[in-house]
Amino acid sequence: MKQTKLEIQKALAEDATVYEYDSIYDEMQKKKEENNPKLLLGKDRKPKYIHNLLKAVEIRKKEQ
């Protein structure tokens, strides 16, 4: 236990931000969101299957 405390103090002396995982991760996520325009404007949702369905409807109409 004492050894662990010494190692923690040594690590903090070398780098004060060594145990600030959450704040650093949050900053990284914020930068990632700022650089991604799709996230800013909402998802660019386009229909996936509607074109194929419309083609199938046209083909069926022609067959009748």
mmJSON file of the N, C-alpha and C atoms, coordinates in Angstrom:
{"data_MODEL":{"atom_site":{
"group_PDB":["ATOM","ATOM","ATOM","ATOM","ATOM","ATOM","ATOM","ATOM","ATOM","ATOM","ATOM","ATOM","ATOM","ATOM","ATOM","ATOM","ATOM","ATOM","ATOM","ATOM","ATOM","ATOM","ATOM","ATOM","ATOM","ATOM","ATOM","ATOM","ATOM","ATOM","ATOM","ATOM","ATOM","ATOM","ATOM","ATOM","ATOM","ATOM","ATOM","ATOM","ATOM","ATOM","ATOM","ATOM","ATOM","ATOM","ATOM","ATOM","ATOM","ATOM","ATOM","ATOM","ATOM","ATOM","ATOM","ATOM","ATOM","ATOM","ATOM","ATOM","ATOM","ATOM","ATOM","ATOM","ATOM","ATOM","ATOM","ATOM","ATOM","ATOM","ATOM","ATOM","ATOM","ATOM","ATOM","ATOM","ATOM","ATOM","ATOM","ATOM","ATOM","ATOM","ATOM","ATOM","ATOM","ATOM","ATOM","ATOM","ATOM","ATOM","ATOM","ATOM","ATOM","ATOM","ATOM","ATOM","ATOM","ATOM","ATOM","ATOM","ATOM","ATOM","ATOM","ATOM","ATOM","ATOM","ATOM","ATOM","ATOM","ATOM","ATOM","ATOM","ATOM","ATOM","ATOM","ATOM","ATOM","ATOM","ATOM","ATOM","ATOM","ATOM","ATOM","ATOM","ATOM","ATOM","ATOM","ATOM","ATOM","ATOM","ATOM","ATOM","ATOM","ATOM","ATOM","ATOM","ATOM","ATOM","ATOM","ATOM","ATOM","ATOM","ATOM","ATOM","ATOM","ATOM","ATOM","ATOM","ATOM","ATOM","ATOM","ATOM","ATOM","ATOM","ATOM","ATOM","ATOM","ATOM","ATOM","ATOM","ATOM","ATOM","ATOM","ATOM","ATOM","ATOM","ATOM","ATOM","ATOM","ATOM","ATOM","ATOM","ATOM","ATOM","ATOM","ATOM","ATOM","ATOM","ATOM","ATOM","ATOM","ATOM","ATOM","ATOM","ATOM","ATOM","ATOM","ATOM","ATOM","ATOM","ATOM","ATOM"],
"id":[1,2,3,4,5,6,7,8,9,10,11,12,13,14,15,16,17,18,19,20,21,22,23,24,25,26,27,28,29,30,31,32,33,34,35,36,37,38,39,40,41,42,43,44,45,46,47,48,49,50,51,52,53,54,55,56,57,58,59,60,61,62,63,64,65,66,67,68,69,70,71,72,73,74,75,76,77,78,79,80,81,82,83,84,85,86,87,88,89,90,91,92,93,94,95,96,97,98,99,100,101,102,103,104,105,106,107,108,109,110,111,112,113,114,115,116,117,118,119,120,121,122,123,124,125,126,127,128,129,130,131,132,133,134,135,136,137,138,139,140,141,142,143,144,145,146,147,148,149,150,151,152,153,154,155,156,157,158,159,160,161,162,163,164,165,166,167,168,169,170,171,172,173,174,175,176,177,178,179,180,181,182,183,184,185,186,187,188,189,190,191,192],
"type_symbol":["N","C","C","N","C","C","N","C","C","N","C","C","N","C","C","N","C","C","N","C","C","N","C","C","N","C","C","N","C","C","N","C","C","N","C","C","N","C","C","N","C","C","N","C","C","N","C","C","N","C","C","N","C","C","N","C","C","N","C","C","N","C","C","N","C","C","N","C","C","N","C","C","N","C","C","N","C","C","N","C","C","N","C","C","N","C","C","N","C","C","N","C","C","N","C","C","N","C","C","N","C","C","N","C","C","N","C","C","N","C","C","N","C","C","N","C","C","N","C","C","N","C","C","N","C","C","N","C","C","N","C","C","N","C","C","N","C","C","N","C","C","N","C","C","N","C","C","N","C","C","N","C","C","N","C","C","N","C","C","N","C","C","N","C","C","N","C","C","N","C","C","N","C","C","N","C","C","N","C","C","N","C","C","N","C","C","N","C","C","N","C","C"],
"label_atom_id":["N","CA","C","N","CA","C","N","CA","C","N","CA","C","N","CA","C","N","CA","C","N","CA","C","N","CA","C","N","CA","C","N","CA","C","N","CA","C","N","CA","C","N","CA","C","N","CA","C","N","CA","C","N","CA","C","N","CA","C","N","CA","C","N","CA","C","N","CA","C","N","CA","C","N","CA","C","N","CA","C","N","CA","C","N","CA","C","N","CA","C","N","CA","C","N","CA","C","N","CA","C","N","CA","C","N","CA","C","N","CA","C","N","CA","C","N","CA","C","N","CA","C","N","CA","C","N","CA","C","N","CA","C","N","CA","C","N","CA","C","N","CA","C","N","CA","C","N","CA","C","N","CA","C","N","CA","C","N","CA","C","N","CA","C","N","CA","C","N","CA","C","N","CA","C","N","CA","C","N","CA","C","N","CA","C","N","CA","C","N","CA","C","N","CA","C","N","CA","C","N","CA","C","N","CA","C","N","CA","C","N","CA","C","N","CA","C","N","CA","C","N","CA","C"],
"label_alt_id":[null,null,null,null,null,null,null,null,null,null,null,null,null,null,null,null,null,null,null,null,null,null,null,null,null,null,null,null,null,null,null,null,null,null,null,null,null,null,null,null,null,null,null,null,null,null,null,null,null,null,null,null,null,null,null,null,null,null,null,null,null,null,null,null,null,null,null,null,null,null,null,null,null,null,null,null,null,null,null,null,null,null,null,null,null,null,null,null,null,null,null,null,null,null,null,null,null,null,null,null,null,null,null,null,null,null,null,null,null,null,null,null,null,null,null,null,null,null,null,null,null,null,null,null,null,null,null,null,null,null,null,null,null,null,null,null,null,null,null,null,null,null,null,null,null,null,null,null,null,null,null,null,null,null,null,null,null,null,null,null,null,null,null,null,null,null,null,null,null,null,null,null,null,null,null,null,null,null,null,null,null,null,null,null,null,null,null,null,null,null,null,null],
"label_comp_id":["MET","MET","MET","LYS","LYS","LYS","GLN","GLN","GLN","THR","THR","THR","LYS","LYS","LYS","LEU","LEU","LEU","GLU","GLU","GLU","ILE","ILE","ILE","GLN","GLN","GLN","LYS","LYS","LYS","ALA","ALA","ALA","LEU","LEU","LEU","ALA","ALA","ALA","GLU","GLU","GLU","ASP","ASP","ASP","ALA","ALA","ALA","THR","THR","THR","VAL","VAL","VAL","TYR","TYR","TYR","GLU","GLU","GLU","TYR","TYR","TYR","ASP","ASP","ASP","SER","SER","SER","ILE","ILE","ILE","TYR","TYR","TYR","ASP","ASP","ASP","GLU","GLU","GLU","MET","MET","MET","GLN","GLN","GLN","LYS","LYS","LYS","LYS","LYS","LYS","LYS","LYS","LYS","GLU","GLU","GLU","GLU","GLU","GLU","ASN","ASN","ASN","ASN","ASN","ASN","PRO","PRO","PRO","LYS","LYS","LYS","LEU","LEU","LEU","LEU","LEU","LEU","LEU","LEU","LEU","GLY","GLY","GLY","LYS","LYS","LYS","ASP","ASP","ASP","ARG","ARG","ARG","LYS","LYS","LYS","PRO","PRO","PRO","LYS","LYS","LYS","TYR","TYR","TYR","ILE","ILE","ILE","HIS","HIS","HIS","ASN","ASN","ASN","LEU","LEU","LEU","LEU","LEU","LEU","LYS","LYS","LYS","ALA","ALA","ALA","VAL","VAL","VAL","GLU","GLU","GLU","ILE","ILE","ILE","ARG","ARG","ARG","LYS","LYS","LYS","LYS","LYS","LYS","GLU","GLU","GLU","GLN","GLN","GLN"],
"label_asym_id":["A","A","A","A","A","A","A","A","A","A","A","A","A","A","A","A","A","A","A","A","A","A","A","A","A","A","A","A","A","A","A","A","A","A","A","A","A","A","A","A","A","A","A","A","A","A","A","A","A","A","A","A","A","A","A","A","A","A","A","A","A","A","A","A","A","A","A","A","A","A","A","A","A","A","A","A","A","A","A","A","A","A","A","A","A","A","A","A","A","A","A","A","A","A","A","A","A","A","A","A","A","A","A","A","A","A","A","A","A","A","A","A","A","A","A","A","A","A","A","A","A","A","A","A","A","A","A","A","A","A","A","A","A","A","A","A","A","A","A","A","A","A","A","A","A","A","A","A","A","A","A","A","A","A","A","A","A","A","A","A","A","A","A","A","A","A","A","A","A","A","A","A","A","A","A","A","A","A","A","A","A","A","A","A","A","A","A","A","A","A","A","A"],
"label_entity_id":["1","1","1","1","1","1","1","1","1","1","1","1","1","1","1","1","1","1","1","1","1","1","1","1","1","1","1","1","1","1","1","1","1","1","1","1","1","1","1","1","1","1","1","1","1","1","1","1","1","1","1","1","1","1","1","1","1","1","1","1","1","1","1","1","1","1","1","1","1","1","1","1","1","1","1","1","1","1","1","1","1","1","1","1","1","1","1","1","1","1","1","1","1","1","1","1","1","1","1","1","1","1","1","1","1","1","1","1","1","1","1","1","1","1","1","1","1","1","1","1","1","1","1","1","1","1","1","1","1","1","1","1","1","1","1","1","1","1","1","1","1","1","1","1","1","1","1","1","1","1","1","1","1","1","1","1","1","1","1","1","1","1","1","1","1","1","1","1","1","1","1","1","1","1","1","1","1","1","1","1","1","1","1","1","1","1","1","1","1","1","1","1"],
"label_seq_id":[1,1,1,2,2,2,3,3,3,4,4,4,5,5,5,6,6,6,7,7,7,8,8,8,9,9,9,10,10,10,11,11,11,12,12,12,13,13,13,14,14,14,15,15,15,16,16,16,17,17,17,18,18,18,19,19,19,20,20,20,21,21,21,22,22,22,23,23,23,24,24,24,25,25,25,26,26,26,27,27,27,28,28,28,29,29,29,30,30,30,31,31,31,32,32,32,33,33,33,34,34,34,35,35,35,36,36,36,37,37,37,38,38,38,39,39,39,40,40,40,41,41,41,42,42,42,43,43,43,44,44,44,45,45,45,46,46,46,47,47,47,48,48,48,49,49,49,50,50,50,51,51,51,52,52,52,53,53,53,54,54,54,55,55,55,56,56,56,57,57,57,58,58,58,59,59,59,60,60,60,61,61,61,62,62,62,63,63,63,64,64,64],
"pdbx_PDB_ins_code":[null,null,null,null,null,null,null,null,null,null,null,null,null,null,null,null,null,null,null,null,null,null,null,null,null,null,null,null,null,null,null,null,null,null,null,null,null,null,null,null,null,null,null,null,null,null,null,null,null,null,null,null,null,null,null,null,null,null,null,null,null,null,null,null,null,null,null,null,null,null,null,null,null,null,null,null,null,null,null,null,null,null,null,null,null,null,null,null,null,null,null,null,null,null,null,null,null,null,null,null,null,null,null,null,null,null,null,null,null,null,null,null,null,null,null,null,null,null,null,null,null,null,null,null,null,null,null,null,null,null,null,null,null,null,null,null,null,null,null,null,null,null,null,null,null,null,null,null,null,null,null,null,null,null,null,null,null,null,null,null,null,null,null,null,null,null,null,null,null,null,null,null,null,null,null,null,null,null,null,null,null,null,null,null,null,null,null,null,null,null,null,null],
"Cartn_x":[0.832,0.0,0.878,1.89,2.789,3.541,3.931,4.648,3.75,2.49,1.546,1.397,1.279,1.16,2.405,3.567,4.808,4.83,4.375,4.343,3.359,2.224,1.24,1.82,2.473,3.076,4.169,4.946,6.014,5.422,4.364,3.722,3.121,2.494,1.917,2.996,4.155,5.253,5.775,5.808,6.292,5.279,4.003,2.95,1.682,1.251,0.109,-1.206,-1.238,-2.477,-2.527,-1.682,-1.579,-2.86,-3.641,-4.864,-6.136,-6.059,-7.225,-7.773,-8.117,-8.577,-9.878,-10.849,-12.174,-12.145,-11.449,-11.433,-10.713,-9.651,-8.921,-9.775,-10.465,-11.339,-12.479,-13.061,-14.143,-13.665,-12.468,-11.906,-11.704,-11.214,-11.004,-12.333,-13.369,-14.678,-15.257,-15.064,-15.572,-14.897,-13.589,-12.874,-13.357,-13.595,-14.061,-15.432,-16.309,-17.642,-17.584,-16.686,-16.564,-16.063,-15.229,-14.653,-15.548,-16.619,-17.487,-18.782,-18.938,-20.125,-21.419,-21.372,-22.59,-23.168,-22.303,-22.791,-23.377,-22.837,-23.344,-24.732,-24.95,-26.21,-27.206,-26.868,-27.712,-27.271,-27.737,-27.334,-27.914,-27.091,-27.528,-28.239,-29.512,-30.268,-30.902,-30.525,-31.097,-31.818,-32.853,-33.551,-32.645,-32.675,-31.801,-32.464,-33.728,-34.365,-35.476,-35.84,-36.999,-36.813,-35.606,-35.363,-35.662,-35.228,-35.495,-36.984,-37.653,-39.094,-39.85,-39.466,-40.131,-39.901,-38.709,-38.429,-39.29,-39.416,-40.238,-41.696,-42.195,-43.575,-43.766,-42.816,-42.915,-42.928,-42.08,-42.02,-43.344,-43.916,-45.199,-46.325,-46.289,-47.318,-47.217,-45.993,-45.789,-46.245,-46.046,-46.426,-47.939,-48.674,-50.137,-50.741],
"Cartn_y":[-1.188,0.0,1.254,1.222,2.374,2.55,1.412,1.451,2.047,1.686,2.206,3.712,4.192,5.634,6.363,5.763,6.374,6.428,5.354,5.331,6.369,6.516,7.519,8.918,9.192,10.513,10.779,9.75,9.9,10.195,9.476,9.69,11.09,11.544,12.89,13.963,13.692,14.654,14.79,13.677,13.705,14.362,14.012,14.543,14.703,15.929,16.205,15.692,15.449,15.007,13.499,12.765,11.331,10.569,11.024,10.322,11.055,11.929,12.686,12.092,10.825,10.132,10.717,10.915,11.347,12.715,13.656,14.999,15.008,14.241,14.176,13.493,12.422,11.723,12.626,13.368,14.293,15.359,15.868,16.865,16.267,15.023,14.363,14.167,13.759,13.563,14.882,15.956,17.262,17.715,17.525,17.892,17.048,15.774,14.876,15.315,15.705,16.162,17.489,18.375,19.673,19.515,18.512,18.315,17.5,16.928,16.09,16.838,17.335,18.135,17.333,16.026,15.22,15.204,15.173,15.171,16.521,17.583,18.913,19.137,18.657,18.894,17.759,16.8,15.617,14.602,13.424,12.382,12.674,12.468,12.646,11.359,11.301,10.075,10.102,9.135,8.986,7.641,7.544,6.261,5.207,4.027,2.969,2.119,1.796,0.802,1.356,2.596,3.132,3.103,3.293,3.292,1.917,0.88,-0.475,-0.798,-0.333,-0.569,0.136,1.37,2.107,1.441,0.921,0.206,-1.046,-1.758,-2.968,-2.637,-1.534,-1.111,-0.799,-0.108,0.226,-1.034,-1.99,-3.243,-3.988,-4.037,-4.723,-4.039,-2.715,-1.982,-2.297,-2.394,-2.689,-4.11,-5.036,-6.427,-6.604,-5.767,-5.914,-5.343],
"Cartn_z":[0.0,0.0,0.0,0.813,0.894,-0.425,-1.019,-2.296,-3.388,-3.367,-4.356,-4.222,-2.998,-2.779,-3.272,-3.051,-3.531,-5.061,-5.694,-7.158,-7.702,-7.026,-7.445,-7.31,-6.209,-6.001,-7.027,-7.337,-8.325,-9.711,-10.059,-11.355,-11.437,-10.367,-10.353,-10.422,-9.826,-9.878,-11.312,-12.04,-13.42,-14.36,-14.181,-15.043,-14.214,-14.043,-13.176,-13.767,-15.056,-15.698,-15.919,-15.265,-15.526,-15.181,-14.24,-13.843,-14.26,-15.224,-15.682,-16.98,-16.937,-18.132,-18.68,-17.809,-18.257,-18.919,-18.326,-18.905,-20.253,-20.361,-21.628,-22.69,-22.313,-23.254,-23.711,-22.778,-23.134,-24.107,-23.903,-24.819,-26.208,-26.258,-27.542,-28.271,-27.553,-28.162,-28.663,-27.904,-28.311,-29.609,-29.708,-30.93,-32.105,-31.848,-32.893,-33.406,-32.492,-32.884,-33.631,-33.232,-33.899,-35.325,-35.562,-36.884,-37.808,-37.291,-38.1,-38.411,-39.633,-39.965,-39.922,-40.161,-40.109,-38.703,-37.708,-36.335,-35.959,-36.537,-36.221,-36.815,-38.004,-38.698,-38.492,-37.73,-37.593,-38.625,-38.472,-39.416,-40.788,-41.772,-43.149,-43.562,-43.266,-43.486,-44.87,-45.656,-46.985,-47.03,-47.831,-47.924,-48.558,-47.995,-48.488,-49.568,-49.377,-50.228,-51.112,-50.94,-51.65,-53.165,-53.635,-55.08,-55.673,-54.996,-55.48,-55.42,-54.388,-54.284,-55.403,-55.693,-56.77,-58.125,-58.343,-59.592,-59.696,-58.585,-58.583,-58.868,-58.337,-58.591,-60.068,-60.667,-62.092,-62.949,-62.605,-63.365,-63.253,-62.067,-61.87,-62.646,-62.675,-63.422,-64.912,-65.42,-66.837,-67.167,-66.234,-66.464,-66.494,-65.811,-65.763,-66.966],
"occupancy":[1.0,1.0,1.0,1.0,1.0,1.0,1.0,1.0,1.0,1.0,1.0,1.0,1.0,1.0,1.0,1.0,1.0,1.0,1.0,1.0,1.0,1.0,1.0,1.0,1.0,1.0,1.0,1.0,1.0,1.0,1.0,1.0,1.0,1.0,1.0,1.0,1.0,1.0,1.0,1.0,1.0,1.0,1.0,1.0,1.0,1.0,1.0,1.0,1.0,1.0,1.0,1.0,1.0,1.0,1.0,1.0,1.0,1.0,1.0,1.0,1.0,1.0,1.0,1.0,1.0,1.0,1.0,1.0,1.0,1.0,1.0,1.0,1.0,1.0,1.0,1.0,1.0,1.0,1.0,1.0,1.0,1.0,1.0,1.0,1.0,1.0,1.0,1.0,1.0,1.0,1.0,1.0,1.0,1.0,1.0,1.0,1.0,1.0,1.0,1.0,1.0,1.0,1.0,1.0,1.0,1.0,1.0,1.0,1.0,1.0,1.0,1.0,1.0,1.0,1.0,1.0,1.0,1.0,1.0,1.0,1.0,1.0,1.0,1.0,1.0,1.0,1.0,1.0,1.0,1.0,1.0,1.0,1.0,1.0,1.0,1.0,1.0,1.0,1.0,1.0,1.0,1.0,1.0,1.0,1.0,1.0,1.0,1.0,1.0,1.0,1.0,1.0,1.0,1.0,1.0,1.0,1.0,1.0,1.0,1.0,1.0,1.0,1.0,1.0,1.0,1.0,1.0,1.0,1.0,1.0,1.0,1.0,1.0,1.0,1.0,1.0,1.0,1.0,1.0,1.0,1.0,1.0,1.0,1.0,1.0,1.0,1.0,1.0,1.0,1.0,1.0,1.0],
"B_iso_or_equiv":[0.0,0.0,0.0,0.0,0.0,0.0,0.0,0.0,0.0,0.0,0.0,0.0,0.0,0.0,0.0,0.0,0.0,0.0,0.0,0.0,0.0,0.0,0.0,0.0,0.0,0.0,0.0,0.0,0.0,0.0,0.0,0.0,0.0,0.0,0.0,0.0,0.0,0.0,0.0,0.0,0.0,0.0,0.0,0.0,0.0,0.0,0.0,0.0,0.0,0.0,0.0,0.0,0.0,0.0,0.0,0.0,0.0,0.0,0.0,0.0,0.0,0.0,0.0,0.0,0.0,0.0,0.0,0.0,0.0,0.0,0.0,0.0,0.0,0.0,0.0,0.0,0.0,0.0,0.0,0.0,0.0,0.0,0.0,0.0,0.0,0.0,0.0,0.0,0.0,0.0,0.0,0.0,0.0,0.0,0.0,0.0,0.0,0.0,0.0,0.0,0.0,0.0,0.0,0.0,0.0,0.0,0.0,0.0,0.0,0.0,0.0,0.0,0.0,0.0,0.0,0.0,0.0,0.0,0.0,0.0,0.0,0.0,0.0,0.0,0.0,0.0,0.0,0.0,0.0,0.0,0.0,0.0,0.0,0.0,0.0,0.0,0.0,0.0,0.0,0.0,0.0,0.0,0.0,0.0,0.0,0.0,0.0,0.0,0.0,0.0,0.0,0.0,0.0,0.0,0.0,0.0,0.0,0.0,0.0,0.0,0.0,0.0,0.0,0.0,0.0,0.0,0.0,0.0,0.0,0.0,0.0,0.0,0.0,0.0,0.0,0.0,0.0,0.0,0.0,0.0,0.0,0.0,0.0,0.0,0.0,0.0,0.0,0.0,0.0,0.0,0.0,0.0],
"pdbx_formal_charge":[null,null,null,null,null,null,null,null,null,null,null,null,null,null,null,null,null,null,null,null,null,null,null,null,null,null,null,null,null,null,null,null,null,null,null,null,null,null,null,null,null,null,null,null,null,null,null,null,null,null,null,null,null,null,null,null,null,null,null,null,null,null,null,null,null,null,null,null,null,null,null,null,null,null,null,null,null,null,null,null,null,null,null,null,null,null,null,null,null,null,null,null,null,null,null,null,null,null,null,null,null,null,null,null,null,null,null,null,null,null,null,null,null,null,null,null,null,null,null,null,null,null,null,null,null,null,null,null,null,null,null,null,null,null,null,null,null,null,null,null,null,null,null,null,null,null,null,null,null,null,null,null,null,null,null,null,null,null,null,null,null,null,null,null,null,null,null,null,null,null,null,null,null,null,null,null,null,null,null,null,null,null,null,null,null,null,null,null,null,null,null,null],
"auth_seq_id":[1,1,1,2,2,2,3,3,3,4,4,4,5,5,5,6,6,6,7,7,7,8,8,8,9,9,9,10,10,10,11,11,11,12,12,12,13,13,13,14,14,14,15,15,15,16,16,16,17,17,17,18,18,18,19,19,19,20,20,20,21,21,21,22,22,22,23,23,23,24,24,24,25,25,25,26,26,26,27,27,27,28,28,28,29,29,29,30,30,30,31,31,31,32,32,32,33,33,33,34,34,34,35,35,35,36,36,36,37,37,37,38,38,38,39,39,39,40,40,40,41,41,41,42,42,42,43,43,43,44,44,44,45,45,45,46,46,46,47,47,47,48,48,48,49,49,49,50,50,50,51,51,51,52,52,52,53,53,53,54,54,54,55,55,55,56,56,56,57,57,57,58,58,58,59,59,59,60,60,60,61,61,61,62,62,62,63,63,63,64,64,64],
"auth_comp_id":["MET","MET","MET","LYS","LYS","LYS","GLN","GLN","GLN","THR","THR","THR","LYS","LYS","LYS","LEU","LEU","LEU","GLU","GLU","GLU","ILE","ILE","ILE","GLN","GLN","GLN","LYS","LYS","LYS","ALA","ALA","ALA","LEU","LEU","LEU","ALA","ALA","ALA","GLU","GLU","GLU","ASP","ASP","ASP","ALA","ALA","ALA","THR","THR","THR","VAL","VAL","VAL","TYR","TYR","TYR","GLU","GLU","GLU","TYR","TYR","TYR","ASP","ASP","ASP","SER","SER","SER","ILE","ILE","ILE","TYR","TYR","TYR","ASP","ASP","ASP","GLU","GLU","GLU","MET","MET","MET","GLN","GLN","GLN","LYS","LYS","LYS","LYS","LYS","LYS","LYS","LYS","LYS","GLU","GLU","GLU","GLU","GLU","GLU","ASN","ASN","ASN","ASN","ASN","ASN","PRO","PRO","PRO","LYS","LYS","LYS","LEU","LEU","LEU","LEU","LEU","LEU","LEU","LEU","LEU","GLY","GLY","GLY","LYS","LYS","LYS","ASP","ASP","ASP","ARG","ARG","ARG","LYS","LYS","LYS","PRO","PRO","PRO","LYS","LYS","LYS","TYR","TYR","TYR","ILE","ILE","ILE","HIS","HIS","HIS","ASN","ASN","ASN","LEU","LEU","LEU","LEU","LEU","LEU","LYS","LYS","LYS","ALA","ALA","ALA","VAL","VAL","VAL","GLU","GLU","GLU","ILE","ILE","ILE","ARG","ARG","ARG","LYS","LYS","LYS","LYS","LYS","LYS","GLU","GLU","GLU","GLN","GLN","GLN"],
"auth_asym_id":["A","A","A","A","A","A","A","A","A","A","A","A","A","A","A","A","A","A","A","A","A","A","A","A","A","A","A","A","A","A","A","A","A","A","A","A","A","A","A","A","A","A","A","A","A","A","A","A","A","A","A","A","A","A","A","A","A","A","A","A","A","A","A","A","A","A","A","A","A","A","A","A","A","A","A","A","A","A","A","A","A","A","A","A","A","A","A","A","A","A","A","A","A","A","A","A","A","A","A","A","A","A","A","A","A","A","A","A","A","A","A","A","A","A","A","A","A","A","A","A","A","A","A","A","A","A","A","A","A","A","A","A","A","A","A","A","A","A","A","A","A","A","A","A","A","A","A","A","A","A","A","A","A","A","A","A","A","A","A","A","A","A","A","A","A","A","A","A","A","A","A","A","A","A","A","A","A","A","A","A","A","A","A","A","A","A","A","A","A","A","A","A"],
"auth_atom_id":["N","CA","C","N","CA","C","N","CA","C","N","CA","C","N","CA","C","N","CA","C","N","CA","C","N","CA","C","N","CA","C","N","CA","C","N","CA","C","N","CA","C","N","CA","C","N","CA","C","N","CA","C","N","CA","C","N","CA","C","N","CA","C","N","CA","C","N","CA","C","N","CA","C","N","CA","C","N","CA","C","N","CA","C","N","CA","C","N","CA","C","N","CA","C","N","CA","C","N","CA","C","N","CA","C","N","CA","C","N","CA","C","N","CA","C","N","CA","C","N","CA","C","N","CA","C","N","CA","C","N","CA","C","N","CA","C","N","CA","C","N","CA","C","N","CA","C","N","CA","C","N","CA","C","N","CA","C","N","CA","C","N","CA","C","N","CA","C","N","CA","C","N","CA","C","N","CA","C","N","CA","C","N","CA","C","N","CA","C","N","CA","C","N","CA","C","N","CA","C","N","CA","C","N","CA","C","N","CA","C","N","CA","C","N","CA","C","N","CA","C","N","CA","C"],
"pdbx_PDB_model_num":[1,1,1,1,1,1,1,1,1,1,1,1,1,1,1,1,1,1,1,1,1,1,1,1,1,1,1,1,1,1,1,1,1,1,1,1,1,1,1,1,1,1,1,1,1,1,1,1,1,1,1,1,1,1,1,1,1,1,1,1,1,1,1,1,1,1,1,1,1,1,1,1,1,1,1,1,1,1,1,1,1,1,1,1,1,1,1,1,1,1,1,1,1,1,1,1,1,1,1,1,1,1,1,1,1,1,1,1,1,1,1,1,1,1,1,1,1,1,1,1,1,1,1,1,1,1,1,1,1,1,1,1,1,1,1,1,1,1,1,1,1,1,1,1,1,1,1,1,1,1,1,1,1,1,1,1,1,1,1,1,1,1,1,1,1,1,1,1,1,1,1,1,1,1,1,1,1,1,1,1,1,1,1,1,1,1,1,1,1,1,1,1]
}}}
